[in-house]
Amino acid sequence: MIRNKILERIRASEKALGILMIDPSEVLVELAGRMGLDFVMFDGQHWPLTPQRLGTLCAIADGFDITPIMRVADQSESAILSSLDKGIRLIIVPNLRTREEAEALVKYTYFAPIGARSATSKRTALSQEEGGRSKLYEQVNANTMLVPQLEHIETLENVEEILDVDGIDYFEPGLEDQAQSMGLPGQAHSAVVRDAWNECTEKVRAAGKYLLADYVEYVDAFASLKQDAQALLDKHGRRSRLSN
């Protein structure tokens, strides 16, 4: 059965809960599933994750009834197809700039009639039930989410064109890269960066579209471990060697 527990929570007016794993492990995916969380998130842009390893992680996630999601490396058809074919149900795509790029993302992400995703991997085919391939592609489309990041000042200034593209309903920010594009590297929390993003947010919502962060909440496994280790050092009067 093909499921997307994030979509299920959204339809139930609940927040989807999960774990972000920068360096994912099989046992953490199993732990998240056994605990009853809704999703596990991987980062394929800033951490090496081979297709073989991703396939294994997605298979474990399916086995423990938890939805795997991932930020892909880039906007290429191969990066998107590879992650979806392994079983990823929500892809976060970095640095969307133009309407044309948005239309290409929809084309690469969804099967017809929404897009033209290449058909199909053996893993996708394993989910086929009664109704044949037509029913399979319909179910996959209904449980796949495409979430681009709006993280460049050029994008924010021309976001209305992107919002007109069908097939994209959710977006994410990228404040660090947005700040760089505004000539403010390292100043993601500055008022001018926040104001520009807030203005973009208003346009997104006015168009009847959404921010993924309003519907999901997660624990960052790396950050949580770092915080606990810092507390341990503090308890024994020792200082971390890290500056932040």
TORKE-433654 format. One record per atom (N, C-alpha, C): x, y, z. Coordinates in steps of 0.001 Angstrom, whole numbers, padded with zeros to 6 digits, always signed. Layout:
<atoms>
XYZ;...
</atoms>
This chain:
<atoms>
+000831-001194+000000;+000000+000000+000000;+000872+001253+000000;+000590+002170-000906;+001358+003403-001004;+000745+004445-000074;+001579+004969+000844;+001094+005958+001808;+002063+007130+001887;+001522+008281+002233;+002324+009431+002603;+001726+009958+003897;+002397+009666+005012;+001819+009989+006310;+001822+011489+006593;+002644+012236+005868;+002592+013690+006000;+001270+014200+005446;+000915+013738+004258;-000369+014136+003676;-001534+013679+004548;-001422+012492+005111;-002494+011996+005971;-002678+012895+007191;-001586+013334+007788;-001675+014228+008947;-002246+015583+008548;-001833+016078+007393;-002349+017369+006926;-003857+017294+006741;-004330+016212+006140;-005778+016057+005917;-006537+015933+007232;-005868+015432+008254;-006493+015285+009566;-006301+016534+010431;-005749+017608+009841;-005478+018865+010551;-004529+018645+011734;-003552+017772+011526;-002539+017488+012530;-001153+017756+011953;-000180+017959+012829;+001191+018111+012373;+001844+016738+012210;+002597+016591+011120;+003396+015386+010937;+004700+015545+011709;+005109+014480+012392;+006279+014517+013267;+007349+013565+012766;+008614+014003+012842;+009662+013149+012326;+011035+013462+012867;+012044+012866+012214;+013446+013042+012579;+014235+013409+011327;+015057+014453+011429;+016026+014794+010394;+017331+014089+010708;+017833+013323+009727;+019074+012579+009912;+020077+013047+008864;+021082+013813+009286;+022105+014256+008348;+022913+013058+007845;+023278+012173+008756;+023985+010931+008405;+023091+009775+008840;+022139+009380+007994;+021113+008432+008433;+021663+007039+008698;+020987+006349+009600;+021337+004965+009896;+020077+004123+009890;+020258+002857+009593;+019127+001943+009545;+018422+001846+010888;+019204+001835+011964;+018601+001650+013283;+017793+002880+013691;+018206+004072+013279;+017426+005268+013611;+016119+005311+012821;+016156+004848+011583;+014917+004755+010811;+013961+003779+011480;+014502+002634+011912;+013669+001654+012615;+013124+002240+013916;+013969+002929+014661;+013539+003538+015915;+012377+004509+015683;+012510+005370+014659;+011457+006341+014365;+010146+005647+014036;+010239+004566+013265;+009033+003823+012919;+008403+003139+014105;+009225+002499+014931;+008690+001790+016101;+008071+002757+017111;+008580+003992+017155;+008044+004976+018093;+006722+005571+017619;+006400+005378+016335;+005151+005903+015820;+005257+007284+015198;+006484+007704+014856;+006643+008970+014146;+006151+008819+012706;+006032+009944+012027;+005426+009931+010697;+006438+009912+009554;+007601+010506+009771;+008551+010581+008669;+009991+010616+009167;+010886+010251+008265;+012326+010456+008448;+012806+011286+007267;+013695+012238+007547;+014168+013158+006515;+015672+012989+006310;+016070+012874+005036;+017468+012757+004675;+017884+013997+003869;+019177+014315+003911;+019689+015469+003167;+020700+014990+002135;+020256+014918+000886;+021138+014484-000196;+021892+015618-000853;+021654+016855-000404;+022369+017989-000979;+023708+018224-000286;+023704+018140+001039;+024909+018480+001798;+025556+017285+002481;+025121+016066+002134;+025737+014871+002720;+025710+013758+001684;+026814+013052+001503;+026837+011982+000498;+025913+010831+000874;+025053+010450-000046;+024106+009358+000189;+023968+008599-001120;+024548+007408-001186;+024539+006660-002437;+023137+006136-002749;+022829+005905-004022;+021525+005335-004374;+021255+004005-003681;+022285+003176-003573;+022098+001878-002928;+021707+002040-001455;+022385+002946-000776;+022079+003164+000642;+020696+003774+000814;+020355+004705-000072;+019034+005318+000005;+017945+004269-000196;+018166+003353-001140;+017188+002295-001369;+016979+001433-000134;+018060+001124+000560;+017955+000329+001786;+017189+001082+002866;+017502+002365+003044;+016824+003167+004059;+015327+003280+003769;+014987+003444+002494;+013569+003554+002128;+012839+002231+002348;+013508+001128+002051;+012889-000181+002273;+012610-000403+003759;+013556-000008+004622;+013345-000136+006061;+012211+000781+006510;+012174+001997+005982;+011095+002925+006329;+009739+002344+005962;+009640+001774+004776;+008381+001147+004367;+008000+000014+005308;+008998-000769+005691;+008729-001903+006564;+008218-001503+007937;+008604-000317+008387;+008165+000160+009695;+007138+001275+009569;+006510+001379+008390;+005359+002258+008162;+005668+003714+008497;+006776+004204+007950;+007159+005597+008150;+007559+006177+006796;+007204+007413+006552;+007396+008021+005242;+008794+008617+005116;+009572+008193+004100;+010896+008781+003894;+010814+010009+002984;+011464+011093+003409;+011516+012305+002597;+012971+012745+002484;+013262+013587+001479;+014666+013894+001229;+014828+015198+000469;+015862+015962+000853;+016303+017063+000001;+017286+016484-001007;+016966+016650-002286;+017811+016089-003339;+018983+017010-003620;+019954+016490-004357;+021189+017238-004587;+020973+018489-005425;+020099+018381-006429;+019894+019502-007341;+018590+019298-008091;+018352+020115-009110;+017092+020082-009843;+017099+019146-011044;+018150+018398-011234;+018260+017555-012427;+017238+016421-012413;+016844+015998-013602;+015902+014885-013711;+016470+013632-013067;+017771+013397-013238;+018372+012179-012692;+018349+012177-011165;+018613+013319-010538;+018601+013386-009075;+017199+013150-008534;+016212+013740-009187;+014821+013593-008744;+014332+012172-008961;+014562+011635-010154;+014087+010291-010476;+014727+009242-009585;+016019+009380-009351;+016715+008387-008535;+016123+008311-007134;+015845+009461-006523;+015297+009446-005163;+013874+008904-005138;+013052+009314-006093;+011672+008830-006133;+011617+007333-006425;+012469+006880-007316;+012481+005452-007648;+012899+004579-006471;+013647+005149-005532;+014059+004384-004355;+012958+004312-003302;+011948+005212-003409;+010839+005171-002455;+010603+006455-001692;+011349+007507-001996;+011120+008803-001345;+009739+009313-001732;+008980+009821-000752;+007607+010274-000998;+007487+011793-001046;+008472+012493-000519;+008482+013956-000590;+009896+014387-000902;+010043+015187-001959;+011364+015707-002289;+011388+017214-002064;+012431+017654-001382;+012722+019079-001253;+013802+019391-002278;+013536+020373-003135;+014448+020680-004237;+015062+022059-004009;+016391+022149-003981;+017022+023432-003660;+016974+024452-004788;+016948+025724-004371;+017262+026869-005221;+016419+027003-006487;+015114+026903-006337;+014226+027182-007463;+014293+028674-007795;+014484+028985-009090;+014638+030388-009489;+013506+030884-010389;+013042+030056-011335;+012167+030566-012387;+010947+029678-012599;+009975+030216-013320;+008785+029459-013689;+009168+028240-014530;+010109+028431-015447;+010524+027329-016318;+011127+026187-015515;+011919+026512-014502;+012471+025473-013639;+011363+024773-012874;+010379+025530-012408;+009254+024932-011670;+008491+023956-012549;+008240+024328-013786;+007526+023446-014712;+008320+022171-014977;+009643+022294-015045;+010479+021110-015249;+010423+020184-014037;+010404+020755-012846;+010334+019932-011633;+009052+019105-011597;+007943+019722-011969;+006670+018996-012012;+006760+017861-013035;+007334+018146-014168;+007481+017138-015232;+008294+015947-014745;+009378+016193-014012;+010260+015121-013563;+009682+014330-012384;+008799+014956-011608;+008347+014373-010335;+007137+013468-010490;+006227+013810-011387;+004940+013115-011453;+004782+012340-012756;+004095+011211-012643;+003688+010481-013838;+002573+011257-014552;+002337+010907-015806;+001223+011499-016548;-000090+011171-015832;-001074+012060-015898;-001154+013234-016765;-000578+014509-016155;-000061+014439-014915;+000472+015645-014284;+001831+015998-014865;+002683+014981-014989;+004032+015202-015491;+004421+014139-016493;+005727+013853-016549;+006225+012845-017496;+007364+012060-016864;+007199+011719-015572;+008220+010947-014871;+008469+009630-015582;+009730+009268-015687;+010088+008022-016351;+009513+006825-015588;+008948+005881-016325;+008307+004712-015729;+009101+003452-016084;+009379+002612-015136;+009298+002827-013697;+010289+001890-013055;+010682+002155-011827;+011647+001302-011138;+010981+000034-010624;+011797-000972-010369;+011272-002220-009805;+010679-001978-008423;+011304-001067-007674;+010781-000789-006334;+009395-000156-006420;+009203+000765-007365;+007878+001343-007563;+006887+000268-007977;+007311-000610-008872;+006426-001659-009371;+006007-002630-008267;+006850-002788-007235;+006509-003688-006137;+005275-003222-005369;+004943-001932-005517;+003768-001395-004825;+002484-001598-005610;+002598-002200-006783;+001418-002339-007631;+000417-003323-007033;-000853-002891-007010;-001938-003741-006543;-002905-003954-007695;-004120-004283-007422;-005094-004471-008497;-005324-003149-009234;-005539-003261-010533;-005791-002064-011325;-004698-001753-012320;-003579-002503-012256;-002534-002328-013243;-001721-001074-013060;-000914-000775-014092;+000006+000347-014000;-000720+001691-013918;-001841+001825-014582;-002568+003094-014527;-002944+003438-013088;-003430+002441-012358;-003797+002655-010960;-002557+002925-010114;-001467+002221-010411;-000223+002417-009678;+000256+003857-009810;+000293+004357-011047;+000789+005717-011264;-000126+006745-010618;-001399+006479-010624;-002346+007373-009956;-002081+007421-008454;-001835+006263-007853;-001574+006203-006416;-000245+006852-006060;+000767+006630-006884;+002065+007245-006632;+001951+008768-006709;+001298+009265-007745;+001108+010715-007872;+000398+011303-006649;-000631+010604-006193;-001435+011107-005081;-000662+011139-003770;+000435+010384-003674;+001200+010301-002435;+002610+010861-002565;+002849+011625-003619;+004149+012256-003843;+004019+013762-003629;+004992+014329-002942;+004993+015778-002692;+006275+016401-003236;+006113+017515-003922;+007225+018283-004485;+007307+019612-003745;+008434+019852-003079;+008581+021040-002233;+009873+021778-002606;+009801+022780-003476;+011003+023543-003812;+011373+024523-002705;+012655+024848-002649;+013136+025891-001759;+013229+027212-002517;+012679+028259-001924;+012773+029614-002449;+013873+030302-001650;+015069+030380-002225;+016214+030799-001418;+017157+031758-002141;+016608+032545-003053;+017406+033561-003742;+016560+034820-003875;+017160+035966-003703;+016396+037211-003746;+015711+037400-005092;+016331+036934-006159;+015707+037000-007491;+014405+036206-007504;+014408+035050-006862;+013203+034217-006785;+012110+034916-005994;+012488+035477-004864;+011507+036129-004003;+010844+037309-004705;+011601+038002-005538;+011066+039175-006225;+010133+038797-007372;+010258+037564-007884;+009455+037132-009033;+008638+035882-008727;+008290+035706-007455;+007681+034456-007014;+006283+034250-007599;+005590+035322-007973;+004227+035176-008500;+004184+034250-009714;+005185+034314-010584;+005221+033451-011767;+005347+031986-011372;+006131+031720-010352;+006303+030344-009874;+005014+029832-009245;+004329+030687-008530;+003105+030283-007834;+001981+029936-008802;+002089+030353-010047;+001078+030023-011055;+001216+028597-011589;+002317+027924-011277;+002584+026592-011821;+001788+025545-011047;+000981+024775-011757;+000232+023688-011134;+001169+022533-010777;+000839+021846-009681;+001633+020689-009283;+002585+020971-008144;+002689+022236-007747;+003526+022611-006600;+002652+023374-005620;+002435+022790-004449;+001565+023405-003448;+002295+023828-002183;+003506+023301-001971;+004249+023571-000749;+005648+024087-001084;+006150+024958-000217;+007467+025549-000417;+008224+025581+000904;+009548+025725+000788;+010432+025863+001937;+011359+027057+001726;+011812+027695+002805;+012802+028760+002669;+014218+028201+002613;+015161+029075+002401;+016586+028759+002505;+017286+030046+002886;+017169+030414+004150;+017562+031761+004574;+019062+032017+004465;+019874+030991+004663;+021319+031196+004537;+021691+031583+003106;+021169+030843+002135;+021481+031158+000742;+020784+032445+000294;+019591+032685+000826;+018915+033948+000518;+019776+035121+000976;+020310+035026+002185;+021149+036101+002711;+022367+036329+001817;+022986+035246+001359;+024136+035385+000467;+023750+036109-000814;+022586+035739-001355;+022149+036351-002613;+021833+037838-002445;+021634+038279-001205;+021358+039682-000908;+022622+040433-000494;+023760+039759-000627;+025015+040390-000236;+025240+040422+001250;+024583+039498+001980;+024671+039454+003439;+025063+038056+003919;+026210+037552+003499;+026600+036190+003894;+026705+036058+005405;+026147+034972+005920;+026202+034718+007356;+025213+035517+008177;+024303+036227+007511;+023356+037078+008235;+021907+036652+007965;+021669+035357+008060;+020339+034820+007761;+019262+035344+008701;+019657+035760+009892;+018666+036220+010868;+018530+037734+010910;+019142+038426+009966;+019039+039881+009951;+017626+040310+009559;+017242+041501+009974;+015881+041980+009734;+015573+042084+008253;+016534+042532+007450;+016265+042723+006026;+016018+041388+005327;+016734+040348+005744;+016522+039005+005173;+015160+038476+005603;+014844+038605+006864;+013557+038132+007376;+012395+038882+006740;+012546+040188+006570;+011471+040974+005966;+011205+040528+004531;+012266+040270+003781;+012100+039820+002395;+011395+038472+002351;+011768+037559+003282;+011115+036254+003310;+009668+036372+003757;+009393+037210+004728;+008008+037386+005186;+007124+037924+004068;+007653+038818+003260;+006891+039336+002122;+006594+038217+001125;+007582+037360+000895;+007382+036210+000007;+006337+035258+000588;+006395+035032+001882;+005433+034158+002551;+004006+034638+002343;+003807+035934+002440;+002472+036500+002223;+001973+036214+000812;+002859+036290-000158;+002479+036013-001548;+002139+034534-001736;+002905+033669-001102;+002638+032226-001188;+001242+031923-000656;+000928+032435+000492;-000369+032152+001115;-001508+032818+000366;-001273+033998-000175;-002309+034690-000956;-002662+033908-002218;-001713+033130-002718;-001947+032313-003906;-002622+030989-003576;-002950+030761-002297;-003589+029517-001893;-002618+028366-001764;-001335+028688-001570;-000323+027642-001410;+000262+027731-000003;+001216+026839+000312;+001548+026611+001710;+003054+026528+001937;+003429+026681+003189;+004789+026439+003644;+004822+025096+004364;+005714+024226+003964;+005780+022897+004569;+005987+022984+006073;+006749+023980+006518;+007059+024101+007944;+005827+024312+008805;+004739+024762+008211;+003499+024925+008973;+002833+023588+009278;+003286+022533+008620;+002588+021241+008719;+003465+020109+009236;+004747+020370+009419;+005646+019328+009929;+006479+019882+011075;+006907+018996+011934;+007825+019344+013022;+008759+018158+013213;+010043+018458+013400;+010982+017343+013492;+012103+017642+014485;+012732+016553+014912;+013929+016608+015738;+015131+016451+014813;+016106+017332+014960;+017363+017224+014220;+018292+016323+015035;+018543+015115+014555;+019301+014139+015334;+020708+014636+015648;+021360+015268+014684;+022718+015771+014893;+022726+016898+015916;+021807+017855+015756;+021745+018994+016671;+021385+018552+018085;+020487+017566+018192;+020085+017080+019513;+021252+016401+020223;+022016+015606+019487;+023185+014948+020072;+024225+015989+020509;+024437+016977+019662;+025392+018043+019987;+024962+018793+021240;+023676+019089+021347;+023160+019805+022516;+023338+018983+023785;+023039+017691+023702;+023197+016832+024882;+024664+016690+025276;+025542+016615+024279;+026974+016518+024577;+027477+017806+025221;+026949+018949+024758;+027323+020226+025369;+026877+020281+026831;+025662+019794+027091;+025166+019774+028463;+026032+018883+029353;+026498+017770+028803;+027368+016869+029566;+028692+017547+029908;+029264+018233+028919;+030514+018960+029173;+030305+020047+030226;+029211+020799+030107;+028913+021859+031063;+028773+021303+032484;+028114+020167+032573;+027884+019539+033885;+029200+019256+034601;+030237+018943+033836;+031518+018578+034443;+032557+019693+034301;+032078+020910+034037;+032963+022065+034012;+033929+022095+032856;+033563+021479+031764;+034442+021458+030598;+033795+022223+029446;+034625+022707+028536;+034146+023508+027419;+034241+022727+026116;+033275+022958+025248;+033322+022352+023917;+034403+023001+023072;+034991+022217+022198;+035982+022768+021269;+035321+023460+020075;+034000+023294+019941;+033279+023937+018856;+032890+025342+019254;+032873+026253+018284;+032575+027643+018585;+031075+027915+018632;+030269+027009+018079;+028812+027239+018107;+028079+025909+018211;
</atoms>
